[in-house]
Amino acid sequence: MRSFVRSTLLDHFVVGDVGEQETIRDGDSYRTLSGKEVIFSRDPDASGGRVYVNGTPLVEESGTPVPHGSLLFVDRLLFVDHDRVEALARLHPWLESGPLLPGPWMRSQFLSHALRRLEEREGFAYMAEYMNATEELGRHAQGYGE
């Protein structure tokens, strides 16, 4: 399970400067910290050309500048499919839901647990800083505003 959480987090940080959504070109390609490839594409029919990463749309108002880059948000996890999650649930049924954390994002327990774990790990402190660098991150969490 730890390797799944670790790889899932590393799958969502890229090496290199992606820039803001307006500067992303169709076909731009980057490697994630876990070594997987992400490819950006644009929908030419959308106003301003909606941006996608591996077929998943970026949240339109994302692009928050942080030290050493910017945060772009997707509305679902990359490289995680239903079969993998189901297999993990069968192997570790007691881990399917951790204890509820009151924050920073009550409605997004995955993000809250991930942030908590990252803050505890010296080698990953910079990722926790990125996640915590903006209050805007919580705005993209599931259930925000409900």
Secondary structure, 3 states (H helix, E strand, C coil): CHHHHHHHHHCCCECCCCCCHHHCCCCCEEEECCCCEEEEEEECCCCCCEEEECCEEECCCCCEEECCEEECCECCCCCCCHHHHHHHHHHCHHHCCCCCCCCCCCCCHHHHHHHHHHHHCHHHHHHHHHHHCCCHHHHCCCCCCC
